[in-house]
Amino acid sequence: FDRAFAAVKKHKDTLKIVHVKYTDTIKDPIKVCKEIYTAIELPFSSEYESLLKTYIAKSNKKREEQSKSGISGKVGKIHCYSLEEYGLNADEISSDYKSYIENYC
């Protein structure tokens, strides 16, 4: 990861890379989308924003219904994952992504 991170830093003026925090995406997905579009110099139209709002509303409703009914297998939790499920642990993540975490988190 350090080699990739060094390459990104070296070419930061010519690459269009956007660092997005998951928590920001959950809190305000429209804002994050706008920031991404701005960063990569693409237009963000009111029509697209309307489509996103509609999608998010439908998705939230579906998640709420699934959460209440237990369709996901875990009442109240649609997606619930752990590092251990993927053979990882917090110390490894902290070590492997130290440079990235220090610079962007």
Rosetta constraint file for C-alpha pairs under 8 A:
AtomPair CA 1 CA 5 HARMONIC 6.10 0.50
AtomPair CA 1 CA 96 HARMONIC 7.00 0.50
AtomPair CA 1 CA 97 HARMONIC 7.09 0.50
AtomPair CA 2 CA 6 HARMONIC 6.01 0.50
AtomPair CA 2 CA 97 HARMONIC 7.99 0.50
AtomPair CA 2 CA 99 HARMONIC 7.13 0.50
AtomPair CA 3 CA 7 HARMONIC 6.23 0.50
AtomPair CA 4 CA 8 HARMONIC 6.25 0.50
AtomPair CA 5 CA 9 HARMONIC 6.25 0.50
AtomPair CA 5 CA 99 HARMONIC 7.66 0.50
AtomPair CA 5 CA 100 HARMONIC 7.17 0.50
AtomPair CA 6 CA 10 HARMONIC 6.07 0.50
AtomPair CA 7 CA 11 HARMONIC 6.22 0.50
AtomPair CA 8 CA 12 HARMONIC 5.60 0.50
AtomPair CA 8 CA 15 HARMONIC 7.57 0.50
AtomPair CA 11 CA 15 HARMONIC 6.08 0.50
AtomPair CA 12 CA 16 HARMONIC 7.56 0.50
AtomPair CA 12 CA 17 HARMONIC 7.80 0.50
AtomPair CA 16 CA 39 HARMONIC 7.12 0.50
AtomPair CA 16 CA 40 HARMONIC 5.81 0.50
AtomPair CA 17 CA 39 HARMONIC 7.92 0.50
AtomPair CA 17 CA 40 HARMONIC 7.74 0.50
AtomPair CA 18 CA 36 HARMONIC 6.38 0.50
AtomPair CA 18 CA 39 HARMONIC 6.87 0.50
AtomPair CA 18 CA 40 HARMONIC 7.98 0.50
AtomPair CA 19 CA 104 HARMONIC 7.30 0.50
AtomPair CA 20 CA 24 HARMONIC 7.26 0.50
AtomPair CA 20 CA 25 HARMONIC 7.35 0.50
AtomPair CA 20 CA 32 HARMONIC 7.51 0.50
AtomPair CA 21 CA 25 HARMONIC 6.49 0.50
AtomPair CA 21 CA 105 HARMONIC 7.70 0.50
AtomPair CA 22 CA 26 HARMONIC 6.33 0.50
AtomPair CA 23 CA 27 HARMONIC 6.08 0.50
AtomPair CA 24 CA 28 HARMONIC 5.96 0.50
AtomPair CA 24 CA 29 HARMONIC 7.13 0.50
AtomPair CA 24 CA 32 HARMONIC 6.98 0.50
AtomPair CA 25 CA 29 HARMONIC 4.52 0.50
AtomPair CA 25 CA 32 HARMONIC 5.92 0.50
AtomPair CA 28 CA 32 HARMONIC 6.46 0.50
AtomPair CA 29 CA 33 HARMONIC 6.14 0.50
AtomPair CA 30 CA 34 HARMONIC 6.22 0.50
AtomPair CA 30 CA 49 HARMONIC 7.14 0.50
AtomPair CA 30 CA 52 HARMONIC 7.18 0.50
AtomPair CA 30 CA 53 HARMONIC 7.64 0.50
AtomPair CA 31 CA 35 HARMONIC 6.22 0.50
AtomPair CA 32 CA 36 HARMONIC 6.20 0.50
AtomPair CA 33 CA 37 HARMONIC 6.17 0.50
AtomPair CA 34 CA 38 HARMONIC 6.09 0.50
AtomPair CA 34 CA 44 HARMONIC 6.43 0.50
AtomPair CA 35 CA 39 HARMONIC 6.05 0.50
AtomPair CA 36 CA 40 HARMONIC 6.24 0.50
AtomPair CA 37 CA 41 HARMONIC 5.85 0.50
AtomPair CA 37 CA 42 HARMONIC 4.96 0.50
AtomPair CA 37 CA 43 HARMONIC 6.49 0.50
AtomPair CA 37 CA 44 HARMONIC 6.32 0.50
AtomPair CA 38 CA 42 HARMONIC 6.09 0.50
AtomPair CA 38 CA 43 HARMONIC 7.27 0.50
AtomPair CA 38 CA 44 HARMONIC 7.77 0.50
AtomPair CA 44 CA 48 HARMONIC 6.66 0.50
AtomPair CA 44 CA 49 HARMONIC 7.31 0.50
AtomPair CA 45 CA 49 HARMONIC 6.34 0.50
AtomPair CA 46 CA 50 HARMONIC 6.11 0.50
AtomPair CA 47 CA 51 HARMONIC 6.35 0.50
AtomPair CA 48 CA 52 HARMONIC 6.23 0.50
AtomPair CA 49 CA 53 HARMONIC 6.19 0.50
AtomPair CA 50 CA 54 HARMONIC 6.23 0.50
AtomPair CA 51 CA 55 HARMONIC 6.15 0.50
AtomPair CA 52 CA 56 HARMONIC 6.02 0.50
AtomPair CA 53 CA 57 HARMONIC 6.08 0.50
AtomPair CA 54 CA 58 HARMONIC 6.25 0.50
AtomPair CA 55 CA 59 HARMONIC 6.02 0.50
AtomPair CA 56 CA 60 HARMONIC 5.94 0.50
AtomPair CA 57 CA 61 HARMONIC 6.18 0.50
AtomPair CA 58 CA 62 HARMONIC 6.18 0.50
AtomPair CA 59 CA 63 HARMONIC 6.10 0.50
AtomPair CA 60 CA 64 HARMONIC 6.07 0.50
AtomPair CA 61 CA 65 HARMONIC 6.23 0.50
AtomPair CA 62 CA 66 HARMONIC 6.15 0.50
AtomPair CA 63 CA 67 HARMONIC 5.92 0.50
AtomPair CA 63 CA 78 HARMONIC 6.79 0.50
AtomPair CA 64 CA 68 HARMONIC 6.18 0.50
AtomPair CA 65 CA 69 HARMONIC 6.16 0.50
AtomPair CA 66 CA 70 HARMONIC 5.78 0.50
AtomPair CA 66 CA 71 HARMONIC 5.10 0.50
AtomPair CA 66 CA 72 HARMONIC 6.21 0.50
AtomPair CA 66 CA 75 HARMONIC 7.87 0.50
AtomPair CA 66 CA 78 HARMONIC 7.19 0.50
AtomPair CA 67 CA 71 HARMONIC 6.88 0.50
AtomPair CA 67 CA 72 HARMONIC 6.83 0.50
AtomPair CA 67 CA 74 HARMONIC 7.45 0.50
AtomPair CA 67 CA 75 HARMONIC 5.20 0.50
AtomPair CA 67 CA 76 HARMONIC 4.46 0.50
AtomPair CA 67 CA 77 HARMONIC 5.91 0.50
AtomPair CA 67 CA 78 HARMONIC 6.13 0.50
AtomPair CA 68 CA 75 HARMONIC 6.12 0.50
AtomPair CA 68 CA 76 HARMONIC 6.27 0.50
AtomPair CA 69 CA 75 HARMONIC 6.65 0.50
AtomPair CA 70 CA 74 HARMONIC 5.51 0.50
AtomPair CA 70 CA 75 HARMONIC 4.17 0.50
AtomPair CA 70 CA 76 HARMONIC 7.08 0.50
AtomPair CA 71 CA 75 HARMONIC 7.47 0.50
AtomPair CA 72 CA 77 HARMONIC 7.14 0.50
AtomPair CA 72 CA 78 HARMONIC 5.49 0.50
AtomPair CA 72 CA 79 HARMONIC 7.83 0.50
AtomPair CA 74 CA 78 HARMONIC 6.92 0.50
AtomPair CA 81 CA 85 HARMONIC 7.05 0.50
AtomPair CA 82 CA 86 HARMONIC 7.40 0.50
AtomPair CA 83 CA 87 HARMONIC 6.53 0.50
AtomPair CA 83 CA 88 HARMONIC 4.86 0.50
AtomPair CA 83 CA 89 HARMONIC 5.53 0.50
AtomPair CA 83 CA 90 HARMONIC 7.29 0.50
AtomPair CA 84 CA 88 HARMONIC 5.09 0.50
AtomPair CA 84 CA 89 HARMONIC 6.02 0.50
AtomPair CA 88 CA 92 HARMONIC 6.73 0.50
AtomPair CA 88 CA 93 HARMONIC 7.40 0.50
AtomPair CA 89 CA 93 HARMONIC 6.49 0.50
AtomPair CA 90 CA 94 HARMONIC 6.06 0.50
AtomPair CA 91 CA 95 HARMONIC 6.08 0.50
AtomPair CA 92 CA 96 HARMONIC 5.84 0.50
AtomPair CA 93 CA 97 HARMONIC 5.81 0.50
AtomPair CA 93 CA 98 HARMONIC 7.83 0.50
AtomPair CA 94 CA 98 HARMONIC 5.44 0.50
AtomPair CA 94 CA 101 HARMONIC 7.77 0.50
AtomPair CA 97 CA 101 HARMONIC 6.00 0.50
AtomPair CA 98 CA 102 HARMONIC 6.03 0.50
AtomPair CA 99 CA 103 HARMONIC 6.27 0.50
AtomPair CA 100 CA 104 HARMONIC 5.84 0.50
AtomPair CA 100 CA 105 HARMONIC 7.43 0.50
AtomPair CA 101 CA 105 HARMONIC 4.86 0.50
